[in-house]
């Protein structure tokens, strides 16, 4: 059951998210804030599972708000400005919703959050080293073989990494830097502080993002030149 906090200085935007959240059986509570400072004080004394955070707000914007929280909840940015996605992923947000937010896209974000939280509890770990196109992950007492050919991309999220595969997601304890050392560089390339992609799964390059199996993945400024050269060679 999710405890949700919504922060947005626009009343209509708060109302839309409140309506969406109230439709879901998995939501335990919803707290709404029109002023970021009030929300900051609340979160310093109360726990939350998910934070829906606008960016362009008076007095304290969403980026600085998130930096001010020592242990922020899972955060979804909600904004009308696509370019903030790149800074958001630098700060470890789990998803990015572009206004006006469609309910179907909102549900995708909720399912991603629920799956992440469920998989996080399994305490899955990746074994070091990859050979013959496979790596092994430990989940409890199980040892599961993961074919590298099935991996589309990886996303870093604070102390965890999400591996996206053709069959679904795997959430691992560990940093993206640690993942980068395990996945072979001939097949996987870092494109952002928070993303590693399978080179063979790149569908196309669109300005500051890649399309991987239909999913947009941001390209960090420090990686753009290298990625453009790589895609050009392909």
C-alpha positions as CSV (number, residue, x, y, z in Angstrom):
1,X,0.0,0.0,0.0
2,X,1.5,3.3,-1.2
3,X,1.7,6.5,0.9
4,X,1.8,9.2,-1.8
5,X,2.7,12.9,-1.6
6,X,1.9,15.3,-4.4
7,X,3.7,18.7,-4.7
8,X,2.5,21.1,-7.3
9,X,1.7,24.8,-7.2
10,X,-1.1,24.4,-9.7
11,X,-4.4,23.4,-8.1
12,X,-5.6,21.7,-11.3
13,X,-2.5,19.6,-11.5
14,X,-2.9,18.5,-7.9
15,X,-6.5,17.6,-8.5
16,X,-5.7,15.5,-11.6
17,X,-3.1,13.4,-9.7
18,X,-5.4,13.1,-6.6
19,X,-8.1,11.8,-8.9
20,X,-5.8,9.3,-10.5
21,X,-4.4,8.1,-7.2
22,X,-7.9,7.7,-5.7
23,X,-8.8,5.2,-8.4
24,X,-6.1,2.8,-7.3
25,X,-6.5,0.0,-4.7
26,X,-2.8,0.0,-4.0
27,X,-2.8,3.6,-2.6
28,X,-3.1,3.9,1.2
29,X,-3.0,7.7,1.5
30,X,-2.5,10.9,-0.5
31,X,-1.1,14.2,0.8
32,X,-1.3,17.3,-1.4
33,X,0.9,20.3,-1.1
34,X,0.8,23.6,-3.1
35,X,3.9,25.0,-1.4
36,X,7.2,23.1,-1.5
37,X,8.4,24.4,1.8
38,X,5.3,23.0,3.6
39,X,6.0,19.6,1.9
40,X,9.6,19.7,2.9
41,X,8.7,20.2,6.5
42,X,6.2,17.3,6.3
43,X,8.6,14.9,4.8
44,X,11.2,15.7,7.4
45,X,8.8,14.2,10.0
46,X,6.7,11.7,8.1
47,X,7.5,8.7,5.8
48,X,6.2,8.4,2.2
49,X,6.7,5.8,-0.4
50,X,6.1,7.8,-3.6
51,X,6.6,11.5,-4.3
52,X,5.0,13.2,-7.4
53,X,7.0,16.4,-7.8
54,X,6.5,19.4,-10.0
55,X,9.7,21.2,-11.0
56,X,8.9,24.8,-11.8
57,X,7.5,26.2,-8.6
58,X,8.0,29.6,-6.8
59,X,10.5,29.9,-3.9
60,X,11.8,26.3,-4.1
61,X,11.9,24.4,-7.4
62,X,11.6,20.6,-7.6
63,X,15.2,20.0,-8.3
64,X,16.4,21.9,-5.3
65,X,13.6,20.4,-3.2
66,X,14.8,16.9,-4.0
67,X,18.4,17.8,-3.2
68,X,17.3,19.1,0.2
69,X,15.9,15.6,1.2
70,X,18.6,13.3,2.7
71,X,16.5,10.2,2.0
72,X,13.8,11.1,-0.6
73,X,11.0,8.6,-1.4
74,X,10.8,7.1,-4.9
75,X,10.2,10.2,-7.0
76,X,8.3,10.9,-10.2
77,X,8.8,14.2,-11.8
78,X,5.6,15.8,-13.2
79,X,6.3,18.8,-15.5
80,X,5.4,20.4,-18.8
81,X,9.0,20.7,-19.8
82,X,10.7,17.6,-21.3
83,X,14.3,18.9,-20.9
84,X,14.1,18.4,-17.1
85,X,14.1,14.7,-17.6
86,X,17.9,14.6,-17.9
87,X,18.5,16.4,-14.6
88,X,15.8,14.3,-13.0
89,X,17.5,11.0,-13.8
90,X,20.8,12.5,-12.5
91,X,18.9,12.9,-9.2
92,X,17.7,9.3,-9.2
93,X,14.0,9.7,-10.1
94,X,12.3,6.6,-11.1
95,X,10.1,8.1,-13.8
96,X,9.1,11.3,-15.5
97,X,5.6,12.3,-16.5
98,X,5.0,15.0,-19.0
99,X,2.0,17.3,-18.5
100,X,-0.8,17.0,-19.5
101,X,-0.5,13.5,-17.8
102,X,-2.6,10.8,-19.4
103,X,-4.1,8.2,-17.1
104,X,-2.6,5.3,-19.0
105,X,0.9,6.8,-18.8
106,X,0.3,7.4,-15.1
107,X,-0.6,3.8,-14.5
108,X,2.6,2.7,-16.2
109,X,4.6,4.8,-13.7
110,X,2.6,3.2,-10.8
111,X,3.2,-0.3,-12.1
112,X,6.9,0.5,-12.5
113,X,7.0,1.7,-8.8
114,X,5.1,-1.3,-7.5
115,X,7.3,-3.8,-9.4
116,X,10.5,-2.0,-8.2
117,X,9.4,-2.2,-4.5
118,X,8.3,-5.8,-4.8
119,X,11.6,-6.9,-6.5
120,X,13.6,-4.8,-4.1
121,X,12.4,-7.1,-1.2
122,X,13.9,-10.2,-2.9
123,X,17.4,-9.0,-2.1
124,X,18.7,-10.1,-5.6
125,X,22.4,-9.8,-6.3
126,X,24.4,-10.0,-9.5
127,X,27.5,-12.3,-9.5
128,X,30.7,-10.8,-10.8
129,X,31.9,-11.7,-14.2
130,X,30.1,-12.6,-17.4
131,X,31.0,-15.5,-19.6
132,X,29.6,-17.1,-22.8
133,X,26.9,-14.4,-23.0
134,X,25.4,-15.0,-19.6
135,X,25.5,-13.6,-16.0
136,X,24.0,-15.2,-12.9
137,X,21.8,-13.4,-10.3
138,X,21.2,-14.7,-6.8
139,X,17.7,-14.3,-5.4
140,X,17.3,-15.8,-1.9
141,X,18.5,-19.4,-2.3
142,X,18.0,-19.4,-6.1
143,X,20.7,-18.9,-8.7
144,X,19.2,-17.7,-12.0
145,X,21.0,-17.5,-15.4
146,X,20.4,-14.2,-17.3
147,X,21.2,-14.2,-21.0
148,X,22.9,-10.9,-22.0
149,X,21.1,-11.0,-25.3
150,X,17.8,-10.6,-23.4
151,X,18.9,-7.4,-21.7
152,X,17.7,-4.1,-23.2
153,X,19.1,-1.5,-20.8
154,X,19.9,-0.8,-17.1
155,X,18.9,2.1,-14.9
156,X,20.6,3.2,-11.7
157,X,18.4,4.3,-8.8
158,X,20.4,5.3,-5.8
159,X,21.8,2.1,-4.2
160,X,19.9,-0.2,-6.7
161,X,20.0,-1.0,-10.4
162,X,17.0,-2.0,-12.6
163,X,17.8,-4.5,-15.4
164,X,15.2,-4.3,-18.1
165,X,14.9,-7.5,-20.1
166,X,12.6,-8.9,-22.8
167,X,10.8,-10.8,-20.0
168,X,10.5,-8.0,-17.5
169,X,12.6,-6.3,-14.8
170,X,15.2,-7.4,-12.3
171,X,16.0,-5.1,-9.3
172,X,19.5,-5.6,-7.9
173,X,21.2,-4.2,-4.8
174,X,24.3,-2.3,-6.1
175,X,25.3,0.8,-8.1
176,X,25.2,1.2,-11.8
177,X,29.0,1.6,-11.7
178,X,29.3,-1.9,-10.3
179,X,27.0,-3.1,-13.1
180,X,29.1,-1.4,-15.7
181,X,32.1,-3.4,-14.5
182,X,30.3,-6.7,-15.0
183,X,28.5,-6.2,-18.4
184,X,30.9,-6.5,-21.3
185,X,31.8,-3.0,-22.9
186,X,31.6,-4.5,-26.4
187,X,27.9,-5.1,-25.9
188,X,26.8,-2.4,-23.4
189,X,27.6,1.3,-23.3
190,X,27.0,3.9,-20.7
191,X,24.9,6.8,-22.1
192,X,24.0,8.7,-19.0
193,X,25.0,8.8,-15.3
194,X,21.9,6.6,-14.7
195,X,21.7,4.4,-17.8
196,X,23.6,1.7,-19.6
197,X,22.1,0.3,-22.9
198,X,22.6,-2.7,-25.0
199,X,24.2,-1.5,-28.2
200,X,22.3,-4.0,-30.3
201,X,19.0,-2.8,-29.0
202,X,19.4,0.9,-30.0
203,X,16.6,1.6,-32.5
204,X,17.3,5.2,-33.2
205,X,18.8,8.5,-31.9
206,X,16.5,11.5,-31.3
207,X,18.4,14.6,-30.2
208,X,19.1,14.0,-26.5
209,X,17.7,10.5,-26.2
210,X,17.9,7.0,-27.6
211,X,15.0,4.8,-28.4
212,X,15.5,1.3,-27.0
213,X,12.7,-1.2,-27.9
214,X,10.3,1.7,-28.1
215,X,11.4,3.2,-24.7
216,X,13.1,6.6,-24.5
217,X,16.5,6.7,-22.7
218,X,18.2,10.0,-22.0
219,X,21.7,10.7,-23.2
220,X,23.9,12.6,-20.7
221,X,25.8,15.7,-21.9
222,X,29.2,14.0,-21.2
223,X,28.2,11.0,-23.3
224,X,26.5,12.6,-26.3
225,X,29.5,12.9,-28.6
226,X,30.5,9.3,-28.1
227,X,27.0,8.0,-28.6
228,X,26.4,10.0,-31.7
229,X,29.6,8.5,-33.2
230,X,28.6,5.0,-32.1
231,X,25.2,5.2,-33.6
232,X,26.6,6.8,-36.7
233,X,29.0,3.9,-37.1
234,X,26.1,1.5,-36.7
